[in-house]
Amino acid sequence: MCFYGGMPYLWNLQYQEQPVKQYLRDLFHAVELKDIIRRKQIRDVDMLERILTYVTANIGNNFSAMTISKYLKSEGRKVAPETTEKTMQNKTPES
């Protein structure tokens, strides 16, 4: 039960794997993506989602705009490190 963090609503889903994953995915899209997309006027939503997926999967590891660009290339998206860096700067609250 501790796999998904301290989200009280997950108890209502009886911690069933698929409903929990869907709920967390929906929550991510509703809060994180929509807020960033609207506030920062991001046009390439797919790239933002892929960058956030990479960053989330690599929390605690060192990475750079170059490593993210290489990841995106392996996913079939050729993106310059400068574009990746700009997108990451747009994601941060201070900018």
N, C-alpha and C positions, 0 to 999 in steps of 0.2 A: 504494500500500500504506500510505501514511502517513495516509490519510483517517480511520482508525479508532483512532488512538492506539497505545500500546505494549502491547497485549493479546497475550501470546505464543500463546494458544490459537487466535487467528485464523489463524495459519499453518496449523494443522490443517484449517481450512476453505478453504484455498488462496485466501483473500481474495476469495471469490465473494460478490458483493454481497448477494444475498438470504439465504444462510445466516449471513453476518456480521451483517446487520441483525437477524435473528431471535435470534441468540445474544446480542447486546448488549441487545435488548429484554427477553429472558428474564432476563438478569443484572440489569438495572435493576429489574424486577419482584421478583425474588428478594431482592435486597439492600436497595435503597432503599425501595420501597413496603411490602413486608411488614414490614420493621423499623420504619418510621415508623408504619404502621397499628397494629401490635401495641403498640409502646412508648407511643404517644400516644393510643391508642384512638380513632382516626379512624373515623367512621361513613360519611362521604360520600367514598368512595374515588374516584369519578369526578371530583369537584371537586379533590381533591388531585392527581390525575393531570394534570388540565388546568392547574392552577397550576404544577406542576413543568414541564410542557411549555412554558408561557409563559416561565417564569424561565430555563430552559435555552436557549431560543431567543433570549433577550434579554440573555445574559451580556455585560457590558461596556456596556450601555445603562442609562440611568436609568429607573426605573419605580417606581410606587407602588401601594398597595392600590387606588387609584382606577383606574389604568390596567389593572390585572389584572381588576378588576370589569368594566370596559368590554369587555375581551377576552372574559371569560366570557359577557357579555351577547350579544356577537356570535356566540358558540358555542351560544346558546340556553339559557344558564344565568343567570338573574337572581340576583345575589349582591351583598349590601351590602358596601361597602369594609371595614366593621368585621369582617365575617365572613371576608373574604379575609385581612385583617391577622392575625386570630386563628389562622387556618389556617397562615399563614406562620410565626407565632411558635411554633406547635406543631411545625413542621418542624425548627427549629433545635436543635442538640444541648444548648445551655445550659438550655433551658426544661424 
